[in-house]
Amino acid sequence: MNFLAHIFLSGENKRIQIGNFMGDGIRGKDYLHFHTDIQIGVLLHRSIDSFTDFHPVFRESKHRLIPKYNHFSGIITDMFYDHFLAKEWHLYHNESLSNFVQAFYQNLEEHKAELNIKTRNLLPYMKQQNWLERYANLVDLQQILKQMDQRFSFPSNMNEAVEDLYEHYDAFQREFHLFFKDLMVHAESEKKRITKEFEK
């Protein structure tokens, strides 16, 4: 899953949110250098990613994109799913998306000293461009995918992916909601399990 889903699935603990958000940028056992709750967040992030990769509904969405996008299809599916989470946020959270996102930006600022360098450097751009709310808008999502495509030294075609989302919108939307219900149950269970491991 992408940024917004990882933050949402963390629950209310601010450091678990941060660890889950930073998860992709922390390799191997480097997570052990962080606060315990951030460690829990990183491990939760890894569990969420593993669950996602092997879930049959996510794989169905991904398979639809493989012929055109090959190994970028998983990243694109993550982005599509964050679009649906942002667009239909009211189905999953009582707080508005805008308030939730602004609170998370504030959370990052308050714990700036505990962030890894990559996240610390990313934070000003993330806030300025308001990445997390922009997923809801397809024009903005296309721009984000275009920017991601430009980072690669070879064509990824990610800049064209929104066309596929338009074409199969109902199917991706249905698959997201089916998948996300399962993911929410898994994430809550894993958060409890990982937390208990640290309490031993």
N, C-alpha and C positions, 0 to 999 in steps of 0.2 A: 504494500500500500504506500501511498504518498504522504506528504507532510501532514495535511489536515486530519486524515484518518488516524495516523499514529498519535497525534496530540489528543484527539477526541477519545481514543481507546485507553488512554492513560488514566482517566478518572481525574480527581480533583487535586491530587498531590502534585505540587508544583515541580519538584525535582524529578519525579517519575515522568512528568510531561517532558521535561528538558532532556532526560536520558533517552526517551523514546524518539524524540525529535532528532537528536544527534546521532542516533544509532548507526546509520550508514557510514558515518565518518569516524567511527571508533573500531579499530581492528583488533582481532585476537583478544588477548587479556589486558589490553590497554584500559579497558573499562574499570579495572581494579584501582586505578589511580584517582577515581572520582568518589564523591559522597555516596554513601550506601544507597540512598533513594535513586540517585542518577544511575548507579549500577543496575538496580532493579529495572529502571526504564530501558536501559540498553538491552538487557536480556529479554525483556518483554518485546522490544522491537524485533529482535531476532526470531522469537517464537512466532510473532505475527507474520513475518515475512515467510517463514517456513510453512506455516499453515496455509497462507495465501497461495504459494507456489504449487501446492499439491491439491488444492481444493478443486473438485470437478467443474464447478460453475465458473470459477475464475479461469480455469484452463479452456473452457468453452469460449469465453470472451477472447482470450489470448489467441486461440486457434484461428479465429476469424481474421486476425490481423497478420498472422505469420507469413502468408504468401507474399505480402507486400513489404513487411517491415522486419521479417526474420527475428533476430535476437533482440531487437528493440520493441517487439510486440508486448512484452511484459511491462516495460516502463510506460508505454502508451496506455495500456489497460489500467495501470495504476492511476494515471492522470485522468482518464475517463471516469473512473470510479470516484475520484476526489471531486470531479465536476458534479456528479449526482449527489454526493454527500453535501456539498456546498449549496447546490440548487434546492435540495429538499431537506435542508437542515432541520426545519421545524418538525419533521417526523421523528427525529432522534434526540433533540435537545430542547429544553424549555427556554433557555437563554437565546437571544438573537445571535446570529453568526457574527455580526459586527462586534458586539460586546465580548463574545468569546475570544475572537481573534485579537482585539485590542488588549484584553486581559493577558493573553499569552505573550504578546510583544512586551508588555510591562513586566511579566514574569522573567523573560530573558534579560531585560535591562537590570532587574533587581539581583539577578544571579550571574551577572556578566563575568565576574571573576572566576566563576566555576565552569564557564563554557570552554570547549576546545577552540583552538585558534581559528579553524575553518568556520565555525558557527559565529564566533566573535566578528570575523571579517564580513560574514554574510549578512549580519543583522541589520546594518544601516540600509542596504539595498532592499532587503526583504520588507522592512517597514515602509520605506519610501514608495515602493511599487505595490505594496499591500498584496503580496503573492497569495496569501491564504484565502482572501475573499474573491480574488479574481477568477478562481477556478469555476465559479458559478456562471460566468459569462462566456459564451462560446467564442466571441471575438477575442477576448482576452486570453482564453485558453489556446487559441490558434497562435497568438503572438508569443506566448510562453513556449509552445512547442517549436516555433520557428527559431527562437533564441537558443533553445537546447540543440537544435539541428546544427546551428552555426558553430557550436563548440567542437564538433567532430571534424576530423581531417578528411573524412570521406562521407559521401551522401548517406543519410539515414532515412530520408523521406519523411521524417517526423513532422515537418512543416505541412504535410498534406493530410495528416491523420484526422483532422476535424471533419474532412470530407467523408471519411469512413464512419465517423460518429453520426453525422447527419443521415447517412444512408441506412444505418442499422440502429438508429437511436432507441427505438422501442425495445429491441432485443438486449442492447447493452444496459438499458435502464432496468429492465426486468431482472437480468442476471445480477446486477449490482445489489438490488434489494434482497434477493434470495441469498446471495453470498454474505452480505453484511450482517444479516441476522445471526448466521452461524459464527461469523468472526467476532461479534460482540460477546457471545457466550464463551468462546474460546479465550478471548483476551481477559475477561474478568476472572475466569478460572485460573489462567496462567499467572495473572498478577498476584492472586492469593497464594498460589503454589510457590512462586519465586520469593515472595515476601517471607513465607514460612521458612524457606531454606536459609535466609539470612538471619532469622531469629534463633536458629539452632546454636 
